[in-house]
Amino acid sequence: MFREMTGEKEVTLKLDDGSSVRDVLERLCGVYGIYDKLFDANGNLKEYIHVLKNGRHINFVGGLAAKVEDGDELAIFPPAAGG
């Protein structure tokens, strides 16, 4: 999904100490103008957007408030379809 929205496969960011998953996503939104693709009008991550931190869904590692540390990897996925 990120690649489709931005034309980039991967982005490396330098972050301030204590940055959260939300901070990373908001920074990406600012650079690529994709806020409305990831967040709803209330600032919540859209329910069909899945973000993994080091391979684990952020819901299991602290959500948007989860701290991001040196070497962490975030993956952004669109909704899955099928049946």
Helices and strands as residue ranges (DSSP letters): H 2-6, H 21-32, H 35-38, E 50-53, E 56-57, G 58-60, G 63-65, E 74-77
